[in-house]
Amino acid sequence: MKHKEILELLNKMTIEEKIGQMVQIAGDIFLSEDKNAVLTGPLKDLHLHNEMVYSIGSVLNVIGARNVRQVQKEYLSKSRLKIPLLFMDDIINGYKIAFPIPIAQGCSWNIKVIKEMAEISAMESSIAGANVNFSPMVDLSRDARWGRVMESIGGEDPLLGEIYAKTIVETYQGKKLTEVGKIASCVKHIAAYGAVEAGRDYNTVDMSEREFRQYYLPAYKSAIEAGAEMLMTSFNILNGIPATVNTWLIQEIIRKELGFKGIIISDYGAIEETIAHGYSANGKEAAKNAINAGVDIDMMSSIYANYLKELCIENQEIENKVNESVLRILSLKNKLGLFENPYGNINEEKEKTYLMNPSNLEKAKKLTQETFVLLKNKHHILPINKDKKIAFIGPYVNNIGITGSWSMFSDRSQNHTLLDSFQEKLGNNIAYAKGSEILRQEEINKILSAEGLPMVHIENEAQKEQEMIASAVEISKRADIILLALGEHYKQTGEACSRSDIALPENQIQLINELYKLSKPMILILFNGRPLQLNTIEEKLDSILEVWFPGTTGAKAITEIILGEENPSGKLTMSFPQNVGQCPVYYNHYNTGRPHHDNFRYVSRYQDIPTESFYPFGYGLSYCDFKYTELHLNKHKISENETITVMVKIENQSNYAGYEVVQLYIQDVYGSVVRPVKELKAFKKEYFKPHEIKYVKFDISIDMLKFWNDKLDYVAEPGQFKVFVGGDSVKVLEDKFEFLLD
């Protein structure tokens, strides 16, 4: 349709039909055989009138070619103007193929990995009927207590957030949304959701505008510049006002300053929740606040459905805003080609051949291996000698539940267990004992209770726990190496999964302690959705491989890494804390007037733990041994129109081939506002042959020196700078240069 035709369609719509386009509900009603039951059940709970159902604009989490076709057909059969539905879905880390969770993807430090995962996800979703995906999540995340760090693709660093946001948006959307394998991207969450106080989900956010612009805004800006079609608001307040009704945020920053022209959708029920915040007095005021702020779609509440019409009658300006919102929604449907073909890219035949096909599964395995982070490898115990007898212990050894909390559409029938995968390679050299459950009964029941699910009851739990440990110890006595597969439960991570204790579950720690008494080498394969507190167990382990929740092909990917068929190359995108009391902890912090140094009391420090992180940002080992030497700058002064070339010599001092992520950081030593101790400004992932030497180059430009000053100007100030290059944010070579004004 041409723009003129869309305007004509808008003019034909009644006010009820316009408001309907601004309402999103779950699509279950259209799939239910008993429509009356749904109309008097879920929709009654939302206080929606029955006639509103066939004028709504979008549905949530209906996917699969057959389901989408059925829902669209049912809807259009009763819709007066035959305006097609938008199908929006939570394809966070893949559809049928579950890829590693986003925090893991970011640890690849490889744009190609991010892009290829997004390509497969978009193709699978597109042919299965999705029009819009609620991804990527680009919230800066510095606090491991927050459950949603597992969704944060860039972790604690704004540069990674910018790069990954751009990559995913451009990959999802391509040049034309009607192309098979392309879907609209809904970037989330505006804004600063990752800064919730105490790491508690939905909690308060309070920060200066300068801090917001410097660290939290860049990833959203990058996504908008990449052409993102939609943005989702966050649940938190910002500057005392809920983000969903925050006119300064949505209108002044997102729309005017960043030039966003697309659709803004609330998160689940977020408009109605402004009442609970104490900002909106009632539903009518909530609707007024949200429409004035510029929210186009009300997700899973009836605030717009029940109050916008009355507001339009009272105020022509609000009706004008409704028209603007509906025009944006109709325009996206037009970009997707839904007026000509309401079923979009649905292809039931291709769905049968493309979803979970062997080629994509093999590619997924290779991509997954780049997301693992080797945290420790004492005496090069990894890779394992295949002739060694291995005791394989832990609740994740014979467990297919390794896909993460958002992988609700994945085909778990294709998941392999670690036990199957290792036995395929090593046969009788593997002996297995579970050793422990993931969680004790009390802990799992807290999770189930919060979800309204039935409790579990385990007879003689303490006795069974001791029997499981005893069995693991007995098997381990006859082994050369103990291989452990431990970690969080996937239900301990994700939305509403904030934790004040981020250590391994106590029953798993007890298992480690008992096995440690055998004085045998122990290797930990760690499954989790956040950085964990490992300081109490790390010294008892010879090696730790961080695999996060690795997805459909995770077991095979892990097996090949452990056996040395592939080499780990991931680097952390979030710092691991010494313990939870250190959170939030991040590498690009400010100095204080009394920065920490040893053997002095009156400095910024803890009495009981070190000040630095346990594992720093950018950290990750390899089977290779990389040595950095000869950091060289081609000049030590730079003016506005010049660049400095930085070169470093890196030698692979091993018999293994592998990748190294070479990282460049800069510190502005003195500024008109206090600047961080260092900031990531560039990185390269380089492949090295055994014993190969490479000279890796970076160019430092004036843009790398810019920051937001106290007057909210984005500037580079003359003065002294330090440059650091290394394999993580701590172990670096250092030099300095000066920036001079012309």
C-alpha positions in Angstrom: 0.0 0.0 0.0 1.1 3.6 -0.6 1.2 6.1 2.2 -1.9 7.7 0.8 -3.9 4.5 1.0 -2.8 4.0 4.6 -4.1 7.4 5.5 -7.4 6.6 3.7 -7.7 3.4 5.7 -7.0 5.3 8.9 -9.8 7.7 8.1 -12.3 4.8 7.6 -11.6 3.4 11.1 -13.9 4.1 14.1 -12.3 5.3 17.3 -12.9 1.8 18.7 -11.0 0.2 15.8 -8.2 2.6 16.2 -7.8 1.9 19.9 -8.0 -1.8 19.2 -4.8 -1.5 17.1 -3.1 -0.1 20.2 -4.0 -3.2 22.3 -2.0 -6.4 22.5 -3.2 -9.6 24.0 -2.1 -13.2 24.1 -3.4 -15.1 21.0 -4.7 -18.1 22.9 -8.4 -17.1 22.4 -8.1 -17.7 18.6 -6.7 -21.2 19.2 -9.2 -22.3 21.8 -12.0 -24.5 20.6 -14.2 -23.0 23.3 -14.3 -19.3 22.5 -16.8 -18.5 25.2 -14.6 -20.0 27.9 -11.8 -17.7 26.8 -14.0 -14.6 26.5 -15.3 -15.2 30.0 -11.8 -16.2 31.3 -8.6 -14.5 30.3 -10.2 -11.6 28.5 -12.6 -11.1 31.4 -9.5 -10.8 33.6 -8.2 -8.1 31.3 -11.6 -6.4 31.4 -11.9 -6.3 27.6 -15.2 -6.2 25.8 -15.8 -9.1 23.5 -16.2 -6.8 20.4 -12.7 -5.4 21.0 -11.1 -8.9 20.3 -11.6 -8.6 16.5 -10.1 -5.1 16.3 -6.9 -5.6 18.3 -3.7 -4.9 16.5 -1.3 -7.6 17.7 -1.0 -10.8 19.6 1.8 -12.1 21.9 3.7 -15.4 21.6 1.6 -17.3 19.0 4.1 -19.0 16.7 4.2 -22.0 14.4 3.0 -21.7 10.8 -0.2 -23.7 11.4 -1.1 -21.7 14.5 -0.3 -18.3 13.0 -2.3 -19.1 9.9 -5.3 -20.3 12.0 -5.3 -17.2 14.2 -4.9 -14.7 11.3 -7.7 -16.5 9.4 -10.0 -16.6 12.4 -9.3 -12.9 13.1 -9.8 -11.6 9.5 -13.0 -13.6 9.1 -14.6 -11.3 11.7 -12.7 -8.1 11.3 -14.6 -5.3 9.6 -11.7 -3.6 7.8 -9.6 -6.8 7.4 -6.5 -5.1 9.0 -4.2 -8.1 9.7 -2.7 -8.9 13.1 0.9 -8.5 14.0 2.5 -11.5 15.6 5.1 -10.6 18.2 7.2 -13.2 20.0 9.9 -13.7 22.6 12.6 -15.4 20.5 15.4 -14.3 22.9 18.1 -16.9 22.0 16.5 -18.8 19.1 13.2 -20.4 18.2 13.5 -24.2 17.6 17.2 -24.2 17.9 18.1 -22.7 21.2 21.4 -20.9 21.0 23.4 -19.9 24.1 21.7 -17.3 26.3 22.5 -13.7 25.2 25.1 -13.1 27.9 26.9 -16.1 26.6 26.6 -14.9 23.0 28.3 -11.6 24.0 31.2 -13.6 25.5 32.2 -14.7 21.9 33.4 -11.1 21.2 32.7 -12.1 17.6 30.2 -10.1 15.5 30.1 -13.0 13.0 28.9 -15.4 15.8 26.2 -12.9 16.8 25.1 -12.3 13.2 24.9 -16.0 12.3 22.9 -16.9 15.4 20.5 -14.0 14.6 20.2 -15.1 11.0 19.1 -18.6 11.9 16.7 -17.3 14.6 15.1 -14.8 12.2 14.7 -17.4 9.4 13.2 -20.0 11.8 10.9 -17.4 13.3 9.9 -15.8 10.0 8.8 -19.0 8.3 7.0 -20.0 11.5 4.9 -16.8 11.4 6.6 -14.2 13.6 6.5 -10.6 12.4 8.3 -9.0 15.4 10.8 -10.3 17.8 11.3 -8.8 21.3 15.1 -8.8 20.9 17.8 -7.7 21.4 17.9 -6.7 25.1 20.6 -4.1 25.3 20.3 -3.0 28.9 23.7 -2.3 30.4 24.1 -4.8 33.3 26.6 -4.4 36.2 24.8 -6.3 39.0 24.9 -10.1 39.0 22.1 -10.2 41.4 19.7 -9.1 38.7 18.2 -12.2 37.0 17.9 -10.5 33.6 21.6 -10.2 33.1 21.2 -13.5 31.2 19.5 -11.5 28.5 22.0 -8.7 28.3 24.0 -9.2 25.1 26.6 -6.5 25.9 27.0 -7.1 29.6 28.6 -4.3 31.6 30.2 -2.5 28.6 28.5 0.2 26.5 30.8 -0.4 23.4 29.8 -4.1 23.2 26.2 -3.1 23.7 26.4 -0.6 20.8 28.1 -3.1 18.4 25.9 -6.1 19.2 22.7 -4.0 19.1 23.5 -2.8 15.6 24.5 -6.3 14.4 21.3 -8.0 15.6 18.9 -5.3 14.4 20.4 -5.2 11.0 20.5 -9.0 10.8 16.9 -9.4 11.8 15.5 -6.7 9.6 17.7 -6.8 6.5 17.0 -4.2 3.8 13.4 -5.2 3.3 11.0 -6.7 5.9 9.1 -8.7 3.3 12.1 -10.8 2.5 11.9 -14.3 3.7 13.9 -14.7 6.9 13.5 -11.1 8.0 11.5 -9.9 11.0 11.1 -6.5 12.7 13.2 -6.0 15.8 11.8 -4.7 19.1 14.7 -3.4 21.2 14.3 -3.5 24.9 14.1 -1.9 27.5 14.0 1.9 27.5 15.6 2.7 29.7 18.4 1.9 32.2 16.5 -1.2 33.4 19.8 -2.9 34.2 20.5 -0.3 37.0 17.7 -1.4 39.3 18.7 -0.8 42.9 20.0 -3.9 44.8 19.7 -5.9 41.6 16.0 -6.5 42.4 13.8 -6.8 39.3 11.3 -4.0 38.6 13.0 -1.9 41.3 13.9 1.8 41.3 16.5 3.4 39.1 18.1 6.7 40.0 21.1 8.2 38.2 22.3 11.5 36.8 21.5 12.4 33.2 25.3 12.5 32.5 25.7 8.9 33.7 22.7 7.8 31.7 24.0 9.4 28.5 27.5 8.1 29.0 26.8 4.4 29.7 23.2 3.4 29.3 22.0 5.4 26.2 24.6 4.3 23.6 23.2 0.8 22.9 19.6 2.2 22.4 21.0 4.9 20.1 22.9 2.3 18.1 19.8 0.2 17.6 17.8 3.2 16.5 20.5 4.3 14.0 20.5 0.7 12.7 16.8 1.1 11.9 15.0 -0.8 14.7 11.2 -0.7 14.0 10.1 -1.0 17.7 11.2 -0.2 21.2 9.8 -1.6 24.4 9.6 0.5 27.6 11.0 -0.8 30.9 9.3 -1.4 34.2 11.5 0.9 36.3 11.2 4.6 37.2 13.8 7.0 35.8 14.2 10.4 37.4 11.2 9.6 39.6 8.8 8.8 36.7 8.0 5.3 35.4 9.7 4.8 32.1 6.4 3.9 30.4 4.9 7.3 31.0 8.2 9.3 31.0 7.7 12.1 28.5 11.3 13.4 28.8 12.6 9.9 28.0 10.3 9.0 25.2 9.6 12.3 23.6 12.7 14.4 24.3 15.4 11.7 24.1 14.1 8.8 22.1 11.8 10.6 19.6 13.4 14.1 19.2 17.0 13.7 20.0 17.6 10.2 18.6 15.0 10.6 15.8 13.1 7.3 16.5 10.1 7.1 14.1 8.9 3.6 14.9 6.5 2.0 17.4 6.9 2.1 21.2 5.2 -0.7 23.1 4.9 -1.1 26.8 6.2 -4.1 28.6 3.7 -6.6 30.0 1.1 -4.6 31.9 3.5 -1.7 32.5 0.9 1.1 31.8 -1.4 -0.3 34.4 1.5 -0.7 36.8 2.0 3.1 36.9 -0.9 3.1 39.3 1.0 0.8 41.7 4.0 3.0 41.3 2.0 5.8 42.8 2.3 8.0 39.6 -1.1 7.5 38.0 -4.1 7.8 40.3 -6.3 5.4 38.3 -6.7 3.7 34.9 -7.9 6.8 33.1 -5.0 8.8 34.3 -2.6 5.9 33.4 -4.0 5.9 29.8 -3.6 9.7 29.6 0.0 9.6 30.9 1.0 6.9 28.5 -0.5 8.3 25.4 0.9 11.7 26.1 4.3 10.2 26.7 4.1 8.5 23.3 3.4 4.8 24.0 1.7 3.3 20.9 0.8 -0.2 22.1 -0.5 -1.3 25.5 0.8 -4.9 26.1 -1.4 -7.2 28.1 -3.6 -4.7 30.0 -6.9 -3.1 29.2 -6.0 0.5 30.1 -6.1 1.8 26.5 -9.1 -0.4 25.7 -11.2 1.0 28.5 -10.1 4.6 28.8 -8.7 6.0 25.6 -12.1 6.6 23.9 -13.3 8.7 26.8 -10.1 10.7 26.7 -10.4 11.2 22.9 -14.0 12.6 23.4 -12.8 15.0 26.0 -9.6 16.2 24.2 -9.0 16.5 20.5 -5.2 16.6 21.1 -5.3 13.0 22.5 -7.3 11.8 19.6 -4.6 13.3 17.3 -2.0 11.3 19.3 -4.1 8.1 18.9 -4.1 8.8 15.1 -0.3 9.1 15.1 0.1 5.9 17.0 -2.2 3.9 14.8 -0.5 5.3 11.7 2.8 4.0 13.0 1.2 0.6 13.6 -0.4 0.4 10.1 2.9 1.6 8.5 4.8 -1.3 10.1 2.1 -3.8 8.9 2.6 -2.3 5.5 6.4 -2.6 5.6 5.9 -6.2 6.4 3.6 -6.6 3.4 0.7 -7.9 5.5 -2.0 -6.0 3.6 -1.1 -7.8 0.4 -0.4 -11.1 2.2 -1.6 -11.3 5.8 0.2 -14.6 6.4 3.6 -13.0 5.7 6.5 -15.4 5.3 4.7 -18.4 6.7 5.9 -21.5 4.8 4.7 -24.8 6.3 6.8 -26.9 3.9 10.0 -24.9 4.5 9.2 -25.1 8.3 9.5 -28.9 8.0 12.8 -28.8 6.2 14.6 -25.8 7.7 13.8 -25.9 11.4 16.3 -28.0 13.2 18.1 -29.1 10.0 21.4 -30.8 10.4 23.4 -28.0 8.8 22.1 -25.4 11.2 22.6 -27.7 14.2 26.2 -28.2 13.2 26.7 -24.5 12.7 25.0 -23.9 16.1 27.5 -26.2 17.8 30.5 -24.3 16.3 29.0 -21.0 17.2 28.2 -22.2 20.7 31.9 -23.2 21.3 33.0 -19.5 20.9 30.8 -18.5 23.8 32.5 -20.7 26.5 34.9 -19.0 28.8 37.8 -20.9 30.4 38.2 -19.4 33.8 40.9 -21.7 35.2 43.2 -24.3 33.9 45.8 -25.3 36.5 48.7 -27.2 35.1 46.9 -27.3 31.7 44.7 -30.1 32.9 42.4 -29.3 30.0 42.0 -30.7 27.4 41.5 -34.1 29.0 43.7 -37.0 28.1 41.2 -39.5 26.5 43.0 -42.5 28.1 42.2 -41.2 31.6 39.4 -42.8 33.6 36.8 -40.1 34.2 34.2 -39.9 37.0 31.5 -37.7 35.6 29.5 -36.2 38.5 26.7 -33.7 38.9 23.0 -32.9 38.2 23.9 -31.6 34.8 25.6 -34.7 33.5 22.4 -36.5 32.5 20.2 -33.5 32.0 18.8 -31.9 28.8 17.6 -28.8 30.7 20.5 -26.6 29.5 18.7 -24.1 27.2 17.9 -21.3 29.6 14.7 -19.7 30.9 13.5 -18.0 27.7 13.8 -21.0 25.4 10.1 -21.8 25.6 9.7 -22.6 21.9 12.9 -24.7 21.5 12.7 -28.4 20.5 14.1 -30.1 23.6 13.8 -33.5 21.9 17.0 -32.6 20.0 19.0 -31.8 23.1 21.7 -34.3 24.0 23.0 -35.0 27.5 26.6 -34.6 28.4 26.7 -38.2 29.4 25.5 -39.4 26.0 27.9 -37.1 24.2 30.9 -38.1 26.3 30.1 -41.8 26.2 29.9 -41.6 22.4 33.5 -40.4 22.4 35.0 -42.2 25.3 32.9 -45.3 25.9 33.7 -47.2 29.0 36.2 -44.6 30.3 33.3 -42.7 31.8 31.6 -43.6 35.1 28.6 -41.6 36.1 27.0 -40.6 39.4 24.5 -37.8 39.9 26.0 -36.7 43.2 23.3 -34.1 44.0 20.2 -32.5 42.8 20.5 -29.0 41.3 18.5 -27.6 44.3 17.2 -28.8 47.6 13.5 -29.3 48.1 13.1 -26.0 50.0 14.8 -24.0 47.3 12.9 -25.5 44.4 9.6 -25.0 46.3 10.3 -21.3 46.7 10.5 -21.0 42.9 7.5 -23.2 42.3 5.4 -21.3 44.9 6.2 -17.9 43.3 4.9 -19.4 40.0 1.8 -20.8 41.6 2.9 -24.4 40.8 2.5 -27.5 42.9 5.2 -28.1 45.5 7.5 -31.1 45.4 8.0 -33.4 48.3 11.1 -35.6 48.7 10.9 -38.3 51.4 14.1 -38.5 53.6 15.8 -35.8 51.5 18.8 -35.5 53.8 19.5 -39.2 53.8 19.1 -39.4 50.0 21.5 -36.4 49.6 24.1 -38.2 51.6 23.6 -41.4 49.6 24.1 -39.5 46.4 27.3 -38.0 47.6 28.6 -41.3 48.9 27.9 -42.9 45.5 29.8 -40.1 43.8 32.7 -40.4 46.1 32.9 -44.2 45.6 32.9 -43.9 41.8 35.5 -41.1 41.9 37.9 -43.2 44.0 38.4 -45.4 40.9 38.9 -42.5 38.5 41.9 -40.5 37.4 39.9 -37.3 36.9 36.7 -36.0 38.4 34.6 -34.0 35.9 31.8 -32.0 37.5 28.7 -30.6 35.8 27.1 -28.1 38.3 25.3 -24.8 38.3 22.2 -22.8 38.8 18.7 -24.0 38.0 17.5 -22.3 34.8 14.5 -21.1 36.8 16.9 -19.1 39.0 17.8 -16.8 36.1 15.7 -14.5 33.8 12.9 -12.1 34.6 11.8 -12.0 38.3 14.8 -14.1 39.3 16.9 -11.7 41.3 19.1 -13.4 44.0 20.8 -12.1 47.1 23.0 -15.3 47.2 24.8 -16.0 43.9 27.0 -18.8 45.1 26.4 -22.4 43.9 23.6 -24.2 45.8 24.7 -25.5 49.2 24.2 -29.1 48.3 26.5 -28.8 45.3 29.1 -27.1 47.4 28.9 -30.0 49.9 29.5 -32.4 47.0 32.6 -30.5 45.9 33.9 -30.5 49.5 33.5 -34.2 49.8 35.1 -35.0 46.5 38.0 -32.6 47.2 39.0 -34.9 50.1 40.0 -37.5 47.5 42.9 -35.3 46.3 42.1 -36.0 42.6 42.1 -33.4 39.8 38.6 -31.8 39.5 37.3 -30.0 36.5 34.0 -27.9 36.8 31.7 -27.4 33.8 29.6 -24.5 35.1 26.0 -23.9 34.0 24.5 -20.5 34.9 22.8 -17.4 33.7 24.8 -14.8 35.7 28.3 -14.3 37.1 28.5 -16.5 40.3 30.4 -16.2 43.5 33.1 -18.8 43.2 35.7 -17.7 45.8 34.9 -20.4 48.3 35.3 -23.3 45.8 37.7 -22.1 43.2 40.9 -23.2 45.0 39.5 -26.8 45.2 39.1 -27.0 41.4 41.8 -27.5 38.9 39.8 -26.1 36.0 36.6 -24.2 35.4 34.8 -24.0 32.1 32.0 -21.5 32.0 29.4 -22.7 29.6 26.4 -20.6 30.7 23.1 -22.2 29.4 24.5 -23.3 26.1 21.4 -24.4 24.2 20.4 -27.2 21.9 23.9 -28.2 20.8 25.5 -27.4 24.1 26.4 -31.0 25.2 28.3 -31.8 22.0 30.0 -28.4 22.0 31.2 -28.9 25.5 32.4 -32.4 24.8 34.6 -31.3 21.9 36.1 -28.4 24.0 36.8 -30.7 27.0 38.5 -33.3 24.8 40.6 -30.7 22.9 38.9 -31.0 19.5 38.1 -27.3 19.8 39.8 -24.5 21.7 37.8 -22.2 24.1 38.1 -18.5 23.1 35.3 -16.6 25.0 35.9 -13.6 27.2 33.7 -12.3 30.1 31.4 -9.4 29.4 30.6 -9.1 33.1 32.9 -9.1 36.0 32.6 -12.0 38.5 32.4 -10.6 42.1 34.5 -11.7 45.1 31.1 -12.2 46.8 27.6 -10.8 46.4 28.4 -7.9 48.8 30.6 -6.4 46.2 27.7 -6.0 43.6 27.5 -4.0 41.5 31.1 -4.5 40.4 32.4 -3.4 36.9 35.7 -2.6 35.3 35.0 0.9 34.1 34.5 2.4 37.5 35.8 5.8 38.8 38.7 6.4 41.1 38.0 7.9 44.4 40.0 10.5 46.3 41.4 7.6 48.2 41.8 4.8 45.7 42.7 1.4 47.1 46.2 0.3 47.7 47.6 -2.4 50.0 48.6 -2.0 53.6 46.7 1.1 54.3 43.5 1.5 56.2 41.9 4.8 55.1 41.3 4.0 51.5 38.2 2.8 49.5 38.2 -0.9 50.3 36.6 -3.8 52.0 38.0 -5.2 55.2 37.1 -8.8 54.4 37.5 -9.2 50.6 39.8 -7.8 47.9 38.6 -4.7 46.1 39.0 -6.0 42.6 36.7 -8.4 40.9 37.3 -12.2 41.2 37.4 -12.6 37.4 37.6 -9.3 35.6 35.8 -8.0 32.5 37.4 -9.3 29.3 39.0 -12.3 31.0 39.2 -15.7 29.5 41.9 -18.4 29.1 42.7 -20.6 26.1 44.6 -23.8 25.5 47.0 -21.5 23.9 49.5 -19.4 25.9 49.5 -15.9 24.5 52.3 -13.5 25.4 52.0 -9.7 24.8 55.1 -7.6 24.3 56.4 -4.5 22.5 53.5 -2.1 22.8 54.3 0.7 20.4 52.6 4.0 19.5 53.6 5.7 16.3 53.3 9.0 18.0 52.6 10.3 21.5 50.7 13.5 20.6 47.5 13.8 18.7 45.4 16.7 17.4 41.8 16.8 16.3 42.2 15.5 12.8 44.9 12.9 13.5 45.0 9.3 14.6 47.6 7.3 16.6 48.5 3.8 15.5 48.9 1.3 18.3 50.8 -1.9 17.7 51.4 -4.9 20.0 53.3 -8.1 19.5 51.5 -11.3 20.4 53.0 -14.7 20.4 51.2 -18.0 20.7 53.6 -20.0 22.9 51.8 -23.3 22.6 51.3 -26.3 20.3 47.6 -25.4 20.0 45.9 -23.2 17.4 43.2 -20.8 18.7 41.7 -17.4 18.9 42.6 -14.5 21.2 40.5 -11.4 21.8 42.9 -8.5 21.8 41.5 -5.5 23.8 42.4 -1.8 23.7 41.4 0.4 26.6 41.9 4.2 27.2 41.9 6.3 30.3 41.4 10.0 30.3 43.8 10.9 33.2 42.3 14.3 34.1 39.0 15.8 33.0 36.3 18.4 33.7 34.4 15.5 35.3 36.0 12.4 36.9 36.7 9.7 34.2 36.8 5.9 34.6 40.0 4.1 35.3 39.8 2.6 31.8 37.2 2.1 29.0 37.1 -0.4 26.2 37.5 1.4 22.9 38.3 -1.4 20.4 39.0 -5.1 20.1 40.0 -7.7 17.6 39.5 -11.5 17.6 42.6 -12.9 16.0 43.4 -16.5 15.0 46.8 -17.9 15.8 48.5 -21.0 14.5 50.8 -22.9 16.9 53.8 -20.7 17.9 52.6 -17.9 15.5 53.6 -14.3 16.2 51.4 -11.5 15.1 51.6 -7.7 15.3 48.0 -6.5 15.9 47.2 -2.8 15.1 44.6 -0.4 16.3 44.0 3.2 15.4 43.0 5.7 18.1 40.9 8.6 16.8 39.5 11.7 18.4 36.0 10.0 18.7 37.5 7.5 21.2 38.3 10.3 23.6 34.9 11.9 23.7 32.6 11.9 26.7 29.6 13.8 28.2 30.8 16.6 30.4 29.0 18.4 33.3 27.2 20.7 30.8 26.0 17.6 28.8 28.2 18.4 25.9 29.8 15.5 24.1 33.5 16.6 23.9 37.1 15.5 23.8 39.2 17.5 26.2 42.9 18.2 25.7 45.2 16.5 28.2 47.0 13.2 29.1 45.7 9.8 28.2 46.8 6.3 29.0 46.4 3.4 26.5 46.2 -0.2 27.6 46.3 -3.4 25.4 45.9 -6.9 26.7 43.9 -10.1 26.8 41.6 -8.7 29.5 40.9 -5.5 31.4 43.6 -6.1 34.1 46.5 -7.9 32.5 47.6 -5.2 30.1 50.6 -3.4 28.6 50.5 0.4 29.1 51.7 3.6 27.4 50.5 7.2 27.2 49.8 10.0 24.8 48.6 13.6 24.8 45.7 15.2 23.0 46.3 18.8 21.9 43.9 21.3 20.4 44.9 22.7 17.0 
